[in-house]
Amino acid sequence: MDNLFGEIDCRSKSDGIVMGILKCAMAKAHEKVSSEAGSIEFLHERLKFYELAVTLVESGLSIVQEETDILESNREKVISDLIEMRHWLLGRIKVMKLLINKKDRELTDRTENELKLRYNAEIAPLEKQWRCTIEKYMLSILLRGFIIDIQ
């Protein structure tokens, strides 16, 4: 991507600054993608990288479209390459969002299953014990009432 953007000559100082900021943000996002974070963090960083790349491509595309000094044939090639790259990146963003949703559902299901297991292991026995205690208490009340009624 750097060689493609190397062909784009930023006319205004602000264009160069924006492109520099975007490249720096992409480098940081790429660094985070390369790290060994958890799977959901990895997917989020990868999504951020692709979103920054789309912004960079769209900025480059607008700069190229405004340029008048570029040869027409070279300009059309750069524009078509940028449009193709943007389309590919948008497809990757869509895939990343689907993967994040899938991973989120998996983590939610796992958490729910762990909570159910914990409930069954820790709380269910206590609940059973309390039910037995309450049943004993209720039976003793009924028996006392029965005895009082007989007397």
C-alpha positions in Angstrom: 0.0 0.0 0.0 2.9 2.3 0.7 4.2 2.1 -2.9 0.7 3.1 -4.2 0.5 6.1 -1.8 4.1 7.0 -2.7 2.8 7.9 -6.2 0.3 10.3 -4.7 1.8 13.8 -4.3 -0.1 15.7 -1.6 -0.6 19.3 -2.8 -1.6 20.8 0.5 0.3 20.6 3.7 -2.9 19.4 5.5 -3.2 16.4 3.0 0.3 15.3 3.9 -0.4 15.7 7.6 -3.7 13.7 7.4 -2.0 11.0 5.4 0.9 10.9 7.9 -1.5 10.6 10.9 -3.4 7.9 9.2 -0.2 5.9 8.4 0.9 6.3 12.0 -2.4 5.1 13.3 -2.3 2.1 10.9 1.2 1.3 12.1 0.1 1.3 15.7 -3.0 -0.9 14.8 -0.8 -3.3 12.9 1.5 -3.5 15.8 -1.4 -4.4 18.1 -2.7 -7.0 15.5 0.7 -8.6 15.6 0.7 -9.0 19.4 -0.5 -12.1 21.2 -3.8 -10.7 22.6 -7.0 -12.6 23.2 -9.0 -13.6 20.2 -11.7 -10.9 20.6 -9.1 -8.2 21.2 -7.3 -9.4 18.1 -10.4 -9.2 16.0 -11.2 -5.7 17.3 -7.7 -4.5 16.5 -7.8 -6.1 13.1 -11.2 -4.4 12.4 -9.7 -1.1 13.5 -6.7 -1.6 11.1 -9.0 -2.3 8.2 -11.2 0.7 9.0 -8.1 3.0 9.1 -6.9 1.5 5.9 -10.3 2.3 4.2 -10.0 5.9 5.5 -6.4 6.1 4.1 -7.5 4.7 0.8 -10.5 7.1 0.6 -8.2 10.0 1.4 -5.8 9.0 -1.2 -8.6 8.5 -3.7 -9.9 12.1 -3.1 -6.4 13.5 -3.4 -5.8 11.6 -6.7 -9.1 12.8 -8.1 -8.3 16.4 -7.3 -4.8 16.1 -8.8 -4.4 17.6 -12.3 -0.6 17.0 -12.8 -0.9 13.2 -13.0 -0.9 11.6 -16.4 -4.4 10.5 -17.3 -3.5 6.8 -17.9 -1.5 6.6 -14.7 -4.3 8.5 -12.8 -7.0 6.1 -14.0 -4.8 3.1 -13.0 -4.2 4.6 -9.5 -7.9 5.4 -9.1 -9.0 1.9 -10.2 -6.4 0.3 -7.8 -7.6 2.5 -4.9 -11.3 1.6 -5.6 -10.4 -2.1 -5.9 -8.4 -1.9 -2.6 -11.3 0.0 -0.9 -13.8 -2.7 -2.0 -11.5 -5.5 -0.7 -11.0 -3.7 2.6 -14.8 -3.2 3.0 -15.2 -6.9 2.4 -12.7 -7.7 5.1 -14.4 -5.3 7.5 -17.7 -7.1 6.9 -16.0 -10.5 7.6 -14.3 -9.1 10.8 -17.7 -7.8 12.1 -19.2 -11.2 11.5 -16.3 -12.9 13.2 -16.6 -10.6 16.2 -20.3 -11.3 16.5 -19.7 -15.0 16.3 -16.9 -14.8 18.9 -19.1 -12.7 21.2 -21.9 -15.2 21.0 -19.4 -18.0 21.8 -18.1 -16.1 24.8 -21.6 -15.3 26.0 -22.7 -19.0 25.6 -19.6 -20.1 27.5 -20.2 -17.6 30.3 -23.8 -18.8 30.6 -22.8 -22.4 30.7 -20.2 -21.6 33.4 -22.8 -19.8 35.4 -25.2 -22.8 35.1 -22.4 -25.2 36.1 -21.5 -23.0 39.1 -25.1 -22.8 40.1 -25.5 -26.6 39.9 -22.3 -27.2 41.8 -22.6 -24.5 44.5 -26.1 -23.2 44.8 -28.3 -26.2 43.9 -27.0 -28.4 46.9 -27.7 -25.5 49.3 -31.1 -25.0 47.8 -31.8 -28.7 48.2 -30.7 -28.6 51.8 -32.9 -25.6 52.5 -35.9 -27.3 50.9 -35.4 -30.3 53.1 -35.1 -28.0 56.2 -38.3 -26.2 55.2 -40.1 -29.4 54.5 -39.1 -30.8 57.9 -40.2 -27.6 59.6 -43.6 -27.6 57.7 -44.1 -31.3 58.7 -43.4 -30.5 62.3 -45.9 -27.7 62.2 -48.5 -29.9 60.7 -47.9 -32.7 63.2 -48.1 -30.2 66.1 -51.4 -28.9 64.7 -52.6 -32.4 64.2 -51.7 -33.3 67.8 -53.4 -30.1 69.1 -56.5 -31.0 67.1 -56.7 -34.5 68.5 -56.4 -33.3 72.2 
